[in-house]
Amino acid sequence: MKDNKFRNFIIFWLSQSVSQLGSSMTGFALSIWAYKQTSSAMSVSLMTFFSYAPYIIVSIFAGAFIDTHKKKNIMMWSDSIAAICSMIVCILLFMGKLESWHIYIANSINGLMNAFQSPASTVAVRIMVPKDKYSKASGMNSFSSSLLTVATPMLAAFISSLFGLQGVIFIDLITFVFASVVLLFFIRIPEKLKKETDNKHNIFYGLKEGIKFLSQHKGIWYIIISMAFLNFFSRLTYENILTPMILARSGGSNNILGLVSGILGIGGIVGGLIVSLVKLPNNNLKLIYFSAAFSFGFGDLLMGLGQNSYIWCIAAIGASLPIPFINAGQNVIMYNRIPIEMQGRVFAVRNAVQYSTIPIGIILGGALADYVFEPFMLSDNKIALLLQKIVGVGAGSGMAVMFLCTGVLGFLISIIWYRNKNIRNLENS
């Protein structure tokens, strides 16, 4: 019976991974299109910002709806509306009327739909996967996510070179149809929906219930808050700063940038495979926070100190390989300690809080690099001259210092949160 359930999950995982590949290629291709149209890095950052902002806001209120409706239907409708947005973008492109603000609107709608699709998918995985395979399922998700990181740029560039942006969007729509057919006809998500009173259908009631549960389970609540801190520091650098830093310090070499970006994805793939195939330690808290500390302390610090592709590639492995372990530890704790009938509400609140710092980090990272750290490292300040002996001189040195800062702060915050009394109580309960 357990094997049948897990085979059901594998089919679901494969179909959703194919759909995510199509969506990722479209997002990547649109980012390139927007940059070529505007020559502005901020326009690319805004695309990400408009994806996350509605996602975070709507996630706060989506929990009750997710808990009281079938997860399969939620995923079908969410993906369908996102596909319609892609079709509209494609039509505007054919007509020669596509502008950046059209993409911002489309990304906002996609972010809104993802606020329902993501927690619904998370709960669906909990229903389909046997308890003893939670870590394995999490590792498989991390593996596919990292594989997309490697495959998306190559496939998007190849398809767009042959068929243009509209060709990438067309492939995205094909993957949507494929995933929808598989989900509709081949995936069974056995769930018994609990009937709620009219009052409990109120979106604010669902939010209240999710927050109430977390306030009564402070260990889980503090894990979510700690992840928000760690997301902030990771997005402060990697989301915006890695690409311009490597280009600036490598003489504008696209080959070196592609190599380091690929290694980042490969590190995540290896980590995902290990999580999927190897029995992990029972202490999920150590798995979360020691992995995070290693990622920041080794990956970020070495990325800032490095001045050649060899060091950057080693840093990329150190930064990305631990990520699947962090995700697996958190998922196992959440699945084991949150009742199934409450998971939609709690995961929705978790997503809103945990990812709320990402758009802040994205916008702030670019501003700090352009207006604070880069000018500072090109000045004659005594501290700047001292730091130049550590990270080197010239363009990109300010961004390298930012990696040193996130490395130190991320490492310390990971250890501090692990020592939190409420979080540590989870070990003994």
C-alpha positions in Angstrom: 0.0 0.0 0.0 2.8 2.4 0.9 4.6 1.6 -2.3 1.5 2.4 -4.3 1.1 5.7 -2.5 4.7 6.6 -3.2 4.4 5.6 -6.9 1.5 8.0 -7.1 3.7 10.7 -5.7 6.5 9.9 -8.2 4.1 10.4 -11.1 2.9 13.7 -9.5 6.5 14.8 -9.0 7.5 14.1 -12.5 4.6 15.8 -14.1 4.9 18.9 -11.9 8.7 19.1 -12.6 8.0 19.1 -16.3 5.4 21.9 -15.8 7.9 23.9 -13.6 10.5 23.6 -16.3 8.2 25.2 -18.8 7.4 28.0 -16.4 11.0 28.5 -15.4 12.1 28.8 -19.0 9.4 31.4 -19.7 10.5 33.4 -16.6 14.2 33.3 -17.7 13.4 34.2 -21.3 11.2 37.1 -20.2 14.0 38.4 -17.9 16.4 38.5 -20.8 13.8 40.2 -23.0 13.1 42.8 -20.3 16.8 43.6 -19.8 17.4 44.0 -23.5 14.4 46.3 -23.8 15.4 48.5 -20.9 19.1 47.9 -20.2 18.1 48.1 -16.5 18.9 45.5 -13.9 16.2 47.0 -11.8 13.6 46.0 -14.4 14.6 42.3 -13.8 14.5 42.7 -10.1 11.0 44.2 -10.3 9.9 41.1 -12.2 10.8 39.0 -9.2 9.4 41.5 -6.8 6.0 41.5 -8.5 6.0 37.7 -8.4 6.6 37.6 -4.6 4.6 40.6 -3.3 1.1 39.3 -4.2 2.2 35.7 -3.2 3.1 36.9 0.3 0.0 39.1 0.8 -2.5 36.5 -0.5 -0.8 33.6 1.4 -1.8 35.2 4.6 -5.5 34.6 3.8 -5.4 31.5 1.6 -5.1 28.8 4.3 -8.7 28.3 5.2 -9.7 28.0 1.5 -7.0 25.4 0.9 -8.1 23.3 3.9 -11.7 23.3 2.9 -11.3 22.6 -0.9 -9.8 19.7 -2.8 -6.1 20.2 -3.4 -6.3 18.8 -7.0 -8.9 21.4 -8.0 -6.9 24.2 -6.5 -3.8 23.2 -8.4 -5.7 22.8 -11.6 -7.4 26.2 -11.4 -4.2 28.0 -10.3 -2.1 26.5 -13.1 -4.8 27.2 -15.7 -5.0 30.9 -14.8 -1.2 31.1 -14.9 -1.3 29.5 -18.4 -3.8 32.1 -19.6 -1.4 34.8 -18.5 1.4 33.2 -20.6 -1.0 33.1 -23.6 -1.8 36.8 -23.2 1.9 37.6 -23.0 2.5 35.6 -26.2 -0.3 37.3 -28.0 1.0 40.8 -27.1 4.4 39.7 -28.2 3.1 38.6 -31.6 1.3 41.9 -32.0 4.5 43.8 -31.1 2.8 45.5 -28.1 4.5 43.7 -25.2 5.9 46.0 -22.6 7.6 45.5 -19.3 4.6 46.5 -17.3 2.5 43.8 -19.0 5.0 41.3 -17.6 4.8 42.8 -14.1 1.0 42.4 -14.2 1.3 38.8 -15.4 3.9 38.0 -12.7 1.6 39.5 -10.1 -1.3 37.3 -11.2 1.0 34.2 -11.3 2.3 35.1 -7.8 -1.3 35.3 -6.6 -2.1 31.9 -8.0 1.0 30.4 -6.6 -0.2 31.5 -3.1 -2.9 28.9 -3.5 -1.0 26.3 -5.6 2.1 26.1 -3.5 0.6 25.2 -0.1 -2.0 23.0 -1.8 0.8 21.1 -3.5 2.7 20.8 -0.2 -0.4 19.4 1.6 -1.0 17.1 -1.3 2.5 15.7 -1.0 1.8 15.1 2.7 -1.3 13.1 1.9 0.4 11.0 -0.9 3.7 10.2 0.8 4.0 7.7 3.7 5.5 9.1 6.9 8.8 7.2 6.6 9.4 8.8 3.1 9.0 12.5 4.0 12.7 13.1 3.7 13.0 11.2 0.5 10.2 13.2 -1.1 11.7 16.4 0.1 15.1 15.4 -1.4 13.4 14.6 -4.7 11.8 18.0 -4.8 15.1 19.6 -4.1 16.8 17.5 -6.8 14.2 18.6 -9.4 14.4 22.2 -8.3 18.2 22.2 -8.6 18.1 20.4 -12.0 15.8 23.2 -13.2 18.4 25.7 -12.1 21.0 24.0 -14.4 18.7 23.1 -17.3 16.5 26.3 -17.5 19.1 28.7 -18.9 20.5 26.3 -21.5 17.1 25.1 -22.7 15.6 28.6 -22.7 18.5 30.0 -24.6 18.5 27.1 -27.1 14.7 27.3 -27.8 14.6 31.1 -28.0 17.5 31.1 -30.5 15.5 28.8 -32.8 12.0 30.0 -32.2 12.2 33.2 -30.2 10.5 34.1 -27.0 7.1 33.0 -28.4 8.6 29.5 -28.9 9.6 29.3 -25.2 6.1 30.3 -24.2 4.6 27.7 -26.5 6.7 25.0 -24.9 5.5 26.3 -21.5 1.9 25.9 -22.6 2.6 22.3 -23.8 4.1 21.4 -20.4 1.1 22.9 -18.7 -1.3 20.7 -20.8 0.8 17.6 -20.1 0.9 18.2 -16.3 -2.8 19.0 -16.2 -3.7 15.8 -18.0 -1.6 13.7 -15.7 -3.0 15.5 -12.6 -6.6 15.2 -13.8 -6.6 11.5 -14.9 -3.6 9.8 -13.2 -3.1 11.3 -9.8 -5.2 10.3 -6.9 -5.1 12.5 -3.8 -7.3 10.8 -1.1 -8.6 13.4 1.3 -11.5 13.9 3.6 -12.5 17.5 3.7 -13.8 18.7 7.1 -17.0 20.7 6.8 -16.7 24.1 8.3 -19.4 26.5 9.6 -20.1 29.6 7.6 -18.0 31.7 10.0 -15.0 29.4 9.4 -15.1 30.1 5.7 -14.1 33.7 6.5 -10.6 34.3 5.2 -9.7 36.1 8.4 -10.8 33.2 10.5 -8.4 30.9 8.5 -5.6 33.4 9.2 -6.5 33.6 12.8 -6.5 29.8 13.1 -3.1 29.5 11.5 -1.6 32.1 13.7 -3.3 30.6 16.8 -1.8 27.2 16.1 1.7 28.7 15.6 1.4 30.8 18.8 0.7 27.6 20.7 3.6 25.8 19.1 6.4 28.3 19.5 9.1 26.0 18.3 7.6 25.7 14.9 6.8 29.4 14.8 10.4 30.3 15.6 11.7 28.0 12.9 9.6 29.9 10.4 10.9 33.2 11.6 14.5 32.0 11.5 14.0 30.9 7.9 12.7 34.4 7.1 16.0 35.8 8.4 18.1 33.3 6.4 16.1 33.9 3.2 16.8 37.7 3.6 20.5 37.2 3.8 20.6 34.7 0.9 18.6 36.9 -1.4 20.6 40.0 -0.4 23.5 38.5 -2.4 22.8 35.5 -4.6 19.6 36.8 -6.2 21.0 40.1 -7.4 24.7 40.3 -6.7 26.3 37.0 -7.8 25.9 37.7 -11.6 27.2 41.3 -11.7 30.0 40.4 -9.2 31.4 37.5 -11.3 31.0 39.5 -14.5 32.8 42.4 -13.0 35.6 40.3 -11.6 36.1 38.0 -14.6 36.3 40.7 -17.3 32.7 40.2 -18.3 33.2 36.4 -19.0 29.8 34.8 -19.8 31.6 31.4 -19.8 32.7 31.8 -16.2 29.3 33.1 -15.1 27.6 30.1 -16.8 30.1 27.7 -15.2 29.5 29.0 -11.6 25.8 29.2 -12.1 25.8 25.6 -13.4 27.9 24.4 -10.4 25.4 26.0 -8.1 22.7 23.9 -9.6 24.8 20.8 -9.6 25.5 21.2 -5.9 21.8 21.3 -5.2 21.3 18.2 -7.4 23.9 16.3 -5.4 22.4 17.4 -2.2 18.9 16.4 -3.3 20.2 13.0 -4.4 21.9 12.4 -1.0 18.7 13.4 0.9 16.6 11.1 -1.4 18.9 8.0 -1.2 20.6 8.2 2.3 19.0 7.8 5.6 19.3 11.2 7.4 20.1 11.8 11.1 17.0 11.9 13.3 17.9 15.3 14.7 16.1 17.5 12.2 17.1 20.7 14.0 20.8 20.1 13.6 20.1 19.2 10.0 18.4 22.6 9.4 20.7 25.0 11.3 24.1 23.3 10.9 23.5 22.9 7.1 22.5 26.6 7.0 25.6 27.6 9.0 27.8 25.6 6.6 26.2 27.2 3.5 26.8 30.7 4.8 30.1 30.1 6.5 31.7 28.2 3.7 29.8 29.2 0.6 29.3 32.9 1.0 32.7 33.6 2.6 34.6 31.7 -0.1 32.5 33.4 -2.8 33.6 36.8 -1.5 37.2 35.8 -1.0 37.5 34.1 -4.4 39.0 35.9 -7.4 39.0 33.1 -9.9 36.6 30.5 -11.3 38.1 27.6 -9.3 37.4 29.2 -5.9 34.0 30.4 -7.0 33.0 26.9 -8.1 34.1 25.4 -4.8 32.1 28.1 -3.0 29.1 27.4 -5.2 29.1 23.7 -4.1 29.5 24.7 -0.5 26.6 27.2 -0.7 24.1 25.0 -2.6 24.7 21.4 -1.5 23.3 22.0 2.1 20.1 23.5 0.9 18.2 20.2 0.4 19.1 19.2 3.9 17.6 22.4 5.3 14.4 21.9 3.3 14.2 18.2 4.3 14.6 18.9 8.0 12.0 21.6 8.0 9.5 19.6 6.0 9.8 16.5 8.3 9.1 18.7 11.4 6.2 20.4 9.8 4.5 17.2 8.5 5.0 15.4 11.7 3.8 18.1 14.1 1.0 19.9 12.2 -2.4 18.0 12.0 -3.4 17.3 8.4 -6.6 19.3 8.7 -4.6 22.4 9.8 -1.7 22.2 7.3 -3.2 24.4 4.6 -3.7 27.2 7.1 -0.4 26.8 8.8 1.6 26.4 5.5 -0.1 29.5 4.1 1.0 31.6 7.1 4.4 30.0 6.9 4.8 31.0 3.3 3.7 34.6 3.9 6.2 35.0 6.8 9.1 32.9 5.6 9.2 34.4 2.1 8.2 38.0 3.1 11.9 38.9 3.4 12.8 37.8 -0.1 11.5 40.8 -2.0 13.1 43.1 0.6 16.4 41.4 0.2 16.2 41.5 -3.6 15.5 45.3 -3.7 17.9 46.2 -0.9 20.7 44.0 -2.3 20.9 45.9 -5.6 20.7 49.3 -3.9 23.4 48.4 -1.3 25.7 47.2 -4.1 25.2 50.2 -6.4 25.1 53.0 -3.9 27.0 51.8 -0.8 29.5 49.0 -1.1 30.9 49.5 -4.6 31.5 53.3 -4.2 33.0 52.6 -0.7 35.5 50.0 -2.0 36.6 52.4 -4.7 37.3 55.1 -2.2 40.5 55.9 -0.2 38.9 55.0 3.2 41.3 53.2 5.5 38.8 50.3 6.1 38.3 50.1 2.3 42.0 49.8 1.7 42.3 47.1 4.4 39.4 45.1 2.8 41.0 45.5 -0.6 43.9 43.4 0.7 41.4 40.6 1.5 39.0 40.6 -1.5 41.0 42.5 -4.1 40.5 45.8 -5.9 38.4 47.2 -8.7 34.8 46.7 -9.9 33.0 43.9 -8.0 35.1 44.2 -4.8 32.2 45.9 -3.0 29.9 43.1 -3.9 32.5 40.6 -2.7 32.5 42.4 0.7 28.7 41.9 0.8 29.2 38.2 0.4 31.7 38.3 3.4 29.0 40.1 5.4 26.2 37.7 4.6 28.6 34.8 5.3 29.5 36.0 8.8 26.0 37.2 9.7 24.2 34.1 8.2 26.5 31.7 10.0 26.1 33.5 13.4 22.3 33.8 13.0 22.0 30.1 12.1 23.8 29.1 15.3 21.9 31.6 17.4 18.6 30.3 16.2 19.6 26.7 16.9 20.3 27.7 20.5 16.8 29.2 20.8 15.0 27.6 23.8 11.7 27.1 22.1 13.3 25.5 19.0 15.5 23.3 21.1 12.4 22.1 23.0 11.3 20.3 19.8 14.2 17.9 20.3 12.7 16.7 23.6 8.9 16.7 22.7 
